[in-house]
């Protein structure tokens, strides 16, 4: 059995697909670290019955669900961001939030401090920042999890984690890697461990939205990450 670095501890799935298009059965796996629910580039304006059904089944299986919210790199009004969390909580029972398009530079730290404070006051129990790259180190004090890489395998091969990120617990970092064919799956997971990323997701899918379905090797990915559990 191929063994990974002990630092790779969980798989988090950005499930940017409707239940009518992709079977969610595989996501009701209690080993998963999280599944990101993305109804309509956010919570949408009305409750979706299909999403509500899979959200409840997945939660009942013991999988943490996060609601996708776009912050437009700090340009979106804080109240709009908070209101989306309320809709996720009301319609789908979700109290974890996945903030996308989060700024990486220090100029927006104050804004994101306000956003996280507002989110927690509205009931957010776990906050994820998706920077897609390594941000200013101060962001690590604001969120529970930082996505510090989102990109293709071709770029991931060259990734190097900064010194400050290596000093923090691996479970504070997540890497999302796409366009990774099956032969490089184990290598990709190993690189995540070496970069001190404890939460990962790897897919062979590509294109404008590589998160619109599960990879062909999804069960293999889970077996590698959770080999000893």
N, C-alpha and C positions, 0 to 999 in steps of 0.2 A: 504493500500500500504506500502510495506517495504521501509523504507527510509535509505539511506546511509549517512555516514559522508559527510558534505558539501565539504570536501577537495577533494573528488574523482570527477574530473571534465570532464574527457574525456577517450574515448577508442581509442587505437592505435593498428591496426591489422598488425602483421607480415605475409604478404600474400606470403608465399613461395610456390606458386603453379601456374601452367600454366593455362591460361584461357580455354584451351581445356579440362582440367581435372576437373576444379571446376568453377561453375557459379559465376561470379563476380557481378551479379546484386545487391546483398545485400550490396556490398561495396560502391555503389553509393548513400550513405546516408550522407547528408550534416552535420549531427550531429557528425560524426566521427572526432576525433582529428587528425588522420593520418592513411595512409595505406602505408606499406613498400613494395615496388616493388622489387622482387628478380628474375631476369631473368634467370641467370645461375650462381648461387653463386656470383653474381655481375651483371654488365651491359651486359656481353657477348661480343662477337667479331663482331656481325652483328645485325642490327636492326630487332627485332621480330615483325612482323605485328600484330599478335594477342595481344601481350603486348601493342603495340602502340595504338591499338583500345580501349582497356579497360582503358589504362592510360588517354586517352583523354576524354572518357565518365565519368570516375571517377572525373577527374579534373573539367570537365564542371558542375558536380553536386555540386562542391564547397568543395570537399574533398582534403586536402593537401596530396601530394604523396612524399614519400622519397625513394631515391635509395639506395639499399643495397650495401655496400662495406666492404670487409673483410680487416682488417689491420694486421692480424696475430700477435697480441700482440706486435706491434711496429717493427716487422721484415720486413714488406713489404716496398719497396722503396716508398718514398713520392710521386714521380712523377707518379708511377703506380696508387696510390690512387687518385691523382688529375685527371688523365686521365679518370678514370672511371666516375667521376662526370661529366666531359665534355661529355662523351658518353650518360649518362642519360639525360643531358640537351638537347643535339642535337637530340637524337632519340625519347625521350619521354616527353620533356618539363619540366623536373624535376629539381628543384633548392634546394631541401632539401635532406640531405644525412644522412643515418643511418650507422654509422661506427660500425662494429661488431668486436668481439674479441679484445677489447681495454684493454690495461694493466690497472691494478688497483693500482700498487705501484708507489712511487715517482721517481724511477729510469728512467722512460720513459716520464716524464713530458715535458722535453725539446723537445723530438721528436714529441709528440702530439701537442705541441704549434706550431711547424713548420707545421704540417699537417693541423691544423685548419687555420693557417694564409694562407697557400697555397690554401686551399679550398675556403676560403672567397674571395681571390683574383681572383679565377676562377668562382665566381658567386654564391657560396653557400649562401643561405639566412637563413638557419636553420640547425644546426648540432646536431646530436644525437650521444652520446657515449653509446655503449652497453658493460658495464663491466660485467654484470651478477651478480655483488656483489657490496657492498659499497666500493668505491675506496678511495684513499687519497683525502682529502677535496679540495686540490688545483685544481683538475680536474673540479670542478664546475665552475671555472672562465673561462674555455676554451670552453665548449659546452653549447648549449641552453637547452638540456635535457640529463639527465643521466639515463640509465637503470641500476638500482642498485639491481635488483633481476631477475633472469631467472632460473626457476626450477619448480619442482613438488609441488603440494599442500602439500604433506607430509612434505617437508622441509619448506614451507612457514609458516606453523603453528608456527614454532619456531623462525621466523625472528624478529629481534629487530633492529630498526634504530638507528644509532649513534647520539649523541647529536648534532654534527655539521649539520647533515642532517635535523634535526627537526627545526633548526633555519632559514632555507631557505624556500622560497615559495614552496608549494606542486607541482606546475606546472613544477618544474625543475626535478621531479623524476618520473620514470616509472617502473612498475613491470609487468613482463610477467610470468604468472603462468599456468602450464599445468597439465594434469592428475587430474583435479578437477571435480569430478562428479557433476551433477546438484544439489543434495541436499546441497552442500557446496558453491554454487555460491555466494549467498548473504553474507555468512560469509567471503569469500575470498575478496570480494569488501570492506566489512567493515574493514577488517584487513589492506587493502591497505590505507584506509583513516587514520587509527590509526598510520600507519607507515609514514604518511606525503607524500604519493605517489598520486599525482593528476592525473596521466595518468596510465591506466591499460589495461591489456588484459588477459582474463581468458578463458581457453579452457578445454574441457573434453578429448581432444585428447592426445595421448602419443606416445612413441616409439622414434626412432632415429630422426624423424622430426615431432614434434607435431604441427608444423605450416603449414602442407601440406594440410590444409582444415579448414573450419569453424566449431566451436562447434555446437552441436545439439541445444544448448540453446542460440544461438547468438542473436536472437531477444529479448529474455528475458534479456540478459545481457545489451543490449542497453536501454531497458525500465527501468531497475533499475538505471543505471548511469544517464540517462537523464530524470528521472521521472518528474522533474519540468520544463522541457523545451520543 
